[in-house]
Amino acid sequence: MNHRRPGERATRKHQLHKISHISFLLFVRYVGFSFPKLPPLLLTILAVAFLHLDMDMDNNLLESLLDLEEDFYKEGYDLGAADGAEAGYTEGSVFAVEKGFEKFLELGRLYGKALVWAQRLASANPTSAPNSELSGHATEEVDDIFLGPSTCKGMASFPHSSRLAKNLDTLLELVDPASLPMENTEEAVTDVDERLKGAVIKAKLIQRALGEREDTSDIHSDARGTQAAGDGTGSIEDISSLSIRH
């Protein structure tokens, strides 16, 4: 935990030696002037004892000043690391649950919109080929969630398009709850992020094809105060992963 450079430490040690020598000279002058009748032998013994104490820097009181900053740094680091290890796990777990809930909430919202669109497409094209991918997939998805005829008749007509049907089928596959990974691994998290990103793009394409006004807060909760698209006023950058360069 020693973060002081060797050169800096040697410089400060040399400065402490100079302070010790100056203190020794002041001590001798003080004793000499204060006790002029002091025997020379006793004065010599006191001087030698002082020099011996000065040369032993490990036992010198001034030596502790060299490590004072490092001692406080190490003490603070150890206390912070111990507290972080205890509180960081709890805070990280709470944060992980919050972010996971937000992502799966968006996937659930997109899944609900996809079911409504699939039901509208099936109601608007009752004579479509039964072996088509969308027909089979939509039928399985809406077996348990069925919109009554009165609800479907109250909605705008649903134009049939092979591209629209393909996008809707892809959207249903991306947000299918039965296929979402629930493991707490890096691969599973990456898979959920990629599927959410792709589902958001497909939902935007479907809304534009239907002429519906895009509600950004409904498609993606992170989008606030952005331009409402889907009415012909948007651009390709709205659904692109590339950033606009000015």
N, C-alpha and C positions, 0 to 999 in steps of 0.2 A: 504494500500500500504506500510505498515511498515514492511520492510524485515530485520530489525535489531533485534537481540535477546534481550529479557529483561535484561539478565545478562550483555551483552555488553553495553547496554545503562546505566545501573547502574554504571558500572565501569568507563565509560567516565564521568558521572556526578560527581562521587567522585573525579576524577582527576581535574575537573573544580573547585570543592570546594577547593582543595589543592592550585590550582593556585590563587584563590581569597584570601585565607588566607595569602599566601606569598606576594601577592600584598598589602594586608593590613599592614603587618609588614614593608615592604619597605616604604609604605606611611608614617607610624608613624615615622620611623627612619629619613626619609627625612625631614619631618616637624620639628622634634626635633632638628636636626643638622642645618637646614637652618634658623630656627627662634628660637634661644635659649631663647629669651626674650618673647616668646609667652605665654600668660597667660595659666596656666594649665586647667582652665575651658574651654577655647575655644578649646584647644587640645582634651579634653575629648569629647566635643560636636562633633567635626569632626570625632573622632574615632567611636563614637556610630552611627553617620549617615552612615559612611562607612560600619560598620557591618550590619546595618539594610538593606542597599542596597544589601549586599552580601547574606544575608539569604533569601531574596526574589528572588529565582532563576527564577521565571517566568518573572520577569522584568529585570533580569540581561542580559547585552549585550552578555555575553558568552553563555547563554542558546541557542541562535539561532544557535550556532555552532553544537549543537547536532542534529538538524533537517536539517542541510544544505544539506547533501547527500540525505536524503529522499525527500526533496523538489525538488531537481534537478531530481531525479529519477522519481518522480510522474509527474513532468512537461514533461519530455521526453516521458514517457509512454503515457500520455494523447495525446500529439501531434502525436505520432506514431500510436496510435489506431484510431484517427480521420482521419489521412491521409490514413491508411490502409483500413478503411471502405469505403472511397471515391474511392481510386484507385484500391482496391482489387476486387471490383465487376466488373469493366471494364476489368481488366486484366484476371480475371477468365472467363468472358464471351468469350473473344477472344480465350483463351486457349481451352475452351470447344468446340468452333466452329472448331478450327484447328484439335483437336483430333477426333471429330465426322466426319469431312470431310475425314480424313485419313482412318478411319475404313470403311466408306461407299464406299470410292474409291476402297479399297481392295475387298469389297463385289461385287462391280460392275465389277471389273476385273475378279474375279472368275466366276461371272455369265456369262460374255462373253465367257470365255473358256469353261464353261459347255454347253453353247448353241452350240458352234462349235463341241464339242465332241458328243453331242446328235445328231446333224445333220449327222455327219460322221457315227455314229452307225446306224442310220436309213437308210442311203444310202448303207451301207455295208451289211445290213440284211433286204432287202425289203420284204422277205417272212416270217419274224418273226410273232409270234402270235399277232393279233391285240388287244387282251385283256390284254396284259402284262402291268404292271404299267409303265415301262419306255416308251413304245410306246405311250401310251395315254398322259403321261406327256410331253414327248419331242415334240409331235405333237402340243400340246397347246402352248408350249414355242416358237416354231420356226414358227408359222403361219405368224407373222409379219416380222420376220428376217429369210430370206431364202437364203441359199447359192446356187449359180448356179451350174449346173453339172460340168462345166469346173473347178470351184474352188475346188470342192470335188475330182475330178479325179486327180488334181495335188497333193493331199495329199497322204501319205502312207496308205496302206491298214489297215483296222481297225479290229483286231481279235475279234471275238464274244466270250463273256464269261459272264456267269450268275453273277459271283461276280463283274465283271466290270460294268455290267448293273445296279446292285444294288447300287454300290458306286456312279455311275453317277446320279442315281435317287435321292439318299440321298443328293448329292451335289446340285442338282437343287432345292430341297426342302429347304435346308439351306439358299441359297442365293436368293431365289425368292423375288423380290422387293415388290410384293403385300403383302407379309406376314411379312415384317420387321416392327418392332414396331417403331413408330416415336414420342412416348411420352418422355418427359424429366423427367423420373422417375428412381429410382434406379433399379427397376425390369427390365425396358426396356433396360437400359444400360447393365445390367448383361446378359440379353438375347442376345443382339447384340454381346457382347464379346464371349459368349459361341458358338454362331452360326459361328462367324468368325474363332474361333479356330478349330471347327469341320470341317468347309469348307476347311481350309488350309490343314488339315490332309487328307481329302478325295481327294483333288486335287493332293497331293503328291502320294497317292496310285494309282490314275488313271494314272498319268504320268509314274510311274514305270511299271504298267501293259502294257502300250502302248510302253514302251521302249524309251520314249522321255527323252531327257536330261532336267533335272529340272533347270529352271532359277529362283534362289532364289529371285532375285530382282523383278521378275514378280509375283511370288506367294506371297511373303511377303516383303513389302518395308523396314521392320526393319532389314532384314537379308542382311548383306553386308560382302563380303569377306569370306563367308563360303564355305564349300566344295560342289561342284556341285554333286547332287545325281541323281538317275534315270538311271544310266548307269551300275548298278551292283556293284559300289564301296562303296555304303552307307551301313548303318546298321540299326537295329531296333531302335536305339536311335534317329535317325533322325526324327522319327514320334512319339516318345514317349514323354509324359509330364514329365517323370522322368529325373533327372539330373544324369550325369555320375559321379560316385564316384571313385576317384583314391586312 
